[in-house]
Amino acid sequence: MTVRAASFRSVLAVGEFRAIWLAELLSQAGDQLARVALSVLVYQQTNSAALTGLTFALTYLPTMLGGLLLSGLGDRFPRRAVMIVADVLRAVLVAGMAIPGVPFWLLCLLLTAVVMANGPFKAAQLALLPDVLSDDRYVVGLAVRNVTVQSAQVAGFAGGGFLVSLLNPYLALGLDALTFAVSAVVIAFGVRRRPASRTAGNKASGGSFSAIWRDPRLRLIALISWLSLFYIAPESLAAPYAAELGLGAFAVGLIMASHPVGSIIGAYVFTRFVGEQDRLRVLGLLGILAGVPLVFCLLRPDLAVSMVLFALTGAFSTAYTLQCAATAMRLLPDSGRAQGIGLLATAALTAQGIGALLAGALADLAGASLAVAIAGSAGVVVAIPLARAWSQSTRPLT
C-alpha cells in the first residue's frame, strides 16, 4: 500500500493543507460548542426532549439539502472562494443566533441556514484537497482530517459544557461565530487562488449518485453509513440524559464528548492493528457491534459507565465509517470521486439528523436512557442483514 509512504508530518508540511486543516479545526470546535449551547438553551426554555432533539437534528438534517442543491457551486466557482463565502455567511448567521431573546422559530430558521451552508463548503473542500495533496498524501490527509474533527468534537463538547456552565449559551454561540470568521481569514491567506472547474457542474452530483446506486458494494456502504441514524441518540439526548442522572451542563458536555473520544481511540486501533483485508471483512460486523453498548442503557447506568458505553459505540462506528470511506474511494470512478464521497458523507449526516429527531420524540415518551437503549437495539437489528449481505459480497475491488 502506498499510504505507508506518507506520514502525518509530510502531509502537515504542505502549507495549503495546514491552512485547510486549521480552518476546519476552528470551525469544528466552534460547532460542537454551539451544539452544547443549543441543547442546554432549548432544554432550559422548553423542558422538552423532543424540541431539544429537533434542535440537535437541525445541526445535521439540512446538510442533505445544502449538499444536493448547492454542492455544484464548488465546480462553477473557485473552490477557495466558495469556502470563504460559506464561512463568512455562517459567521453572520450564528452571530444572529447569539443575540439574547431570539425567538425559538427564528433560532431554528437561522440554524437551518447555517447547516445548509455546510454542504457547499464541504463539497468545495473535498474537491480542493486532491489539488493540494497528491498521490498517497491525499489518503493520509483524510486520516488527519478525521482525527482533527473528532479531537475538535471532544474539545468543543467537553469545553462547551464547562463554558456553558460558567457563562451562558449565548456567549458560546458568539464564540462559534468568531471561529467561522477566523476560518475564512485563514483560508483567504493560506490557500492560493485557482480557477473554477466547470467540467462537472451540477451533473457531477447526479452522476456520482448513479454510480453509487449502480454498484452493489457502494449501495451497501451507503446503507451501512446510515446506521448513524441509530447511533446518534446519546449525543442528541445528552441534556435530558444528564437530567435523568440529576446532573447539569458540564455532564451534558461530557456525554457528548464520549463518542468522539471513542472515535479517536477506535480510529487508531483499527488502522494500526487491523490488516487491510480484515478491515474489509469485518465492515458489516462493526455496524452490529456499534449498537450493542447502547442496549445496556436499559440498566440506567451512572455517568461514568454511560460514557464508557458511548465511547465504545463511537469506536466501532468510526471504524466502519473509515472503512466505508476507504472502500468507496477505490470503487468510485476518478471523475466523480470527490462528489461521491461528499454525497455519502452528506447522507450520513442527514441520517444523524433524522435519528436525533426520532430519539427526541421517543425520549419524551419513554425517557432518555430507554430511548438510547431502543435506538441501539434497532441499530443492531438493522445492521445484521447488512452485515450478512456484506459478507456475501465477494466481488474483488477494482
Disulfide bonds with the S-S distance in Angstrom:
none
